[in-house]
Amino acid sequence: MTAPRDPTGDPLHGVTLERMLNELVDHLGWEAMGKRIAIRCFTSDPSVSSSLKFLRKTPWAREKVEGIYLSMLRERAKQPQPPSLGEVP
């Protein structure tokens, strides 16, 4: 699912921290997240709620999560998109 583009060009505009975290966990998993950012909320009994609490209070960790999310978006943009229903390949 692609979010509508913000006129300012900021790919994070309108994307909540919770959405970022859920998409990253779906894409990478908790283990890979913990390897990329060594914080306990990703490595020890991880959950979205505990991670959100920590990330909202810790700007440096939030910035790292945002950076990984942006990398994931760039990676997805490079992948070819399957044709839509009704389109002939």
N, C-alpha and C positions, 0 to 999 in steps of 0.2 A: 504494500500500500504506500503510495507516494503522497506526502503532505503537500498542500498547495505552497507554492513559492511565495516568500515575503518580498514585497517590492524593493526592500533594502538589500536583498540578496543574502540575508543571514539564514543559513540552513537550520539554525536552532530556534528561530523565531516561532513561537507557538508550540514548541515541543516541550512537554513537561519532563522533569527529571525522572518521574516514575515511568513514563513511556520509554525514555532512553534506556533506563535500567532494564525494563522488561524485554525490549528488543535485543539488547546486548546479551542478556542471559539466554534468550532463545537462540541467538546466533552463535555465541561462544561457549556458554555454560559457566557455572560458578567457578569451576576449577581453573579454567583459562583466565577468567576475570581476576582471580586471586593471584595468578602468576604474573599478570600484567601490572596489577596494582596490589602490592602486598599490604592489604589491610584486613584486619580480623573479620570484619562483617562480610567479606567475600570468601574467607578461608575456614572459619570456624562456625559451623551451624548457620550457613548463610540464609538470609531471607530478604525479600524486597523491603519489608517494613523496617528492619534494623538497618539495612543499607541506606535507605532514604533518610532516616534520622541522622546517621553519621554524615552522609554527604551534604545534607543541608547545613550542618554546623562546621564543615571542614572545607573551606574554599579550594585548597590545593588538590584534594581528592576529587572534588566535583569537576575541577578543570581537567583532570586526567580522564575521568569518565566521559566528559564532553569530547575530548580529543579522540578517544577510542571510538566513540559514536560517529564522529565526523569521518574517521578512517573507514568505518563500516559503510557509511553512506557512499563514499567515493568508490569503494570496492563494488558495491551493488550497482552503481551507475555504469561501471565498466563492463559488467556482465550483460551479454545479449538478452533482450527481453523476448519471451515466447510470443508468437502472434496471438492477437485477441480472438475470441470466438467469432466466427463468421468471416475472418480474414483468411485469404488464401496465401500460404507461405511461398 
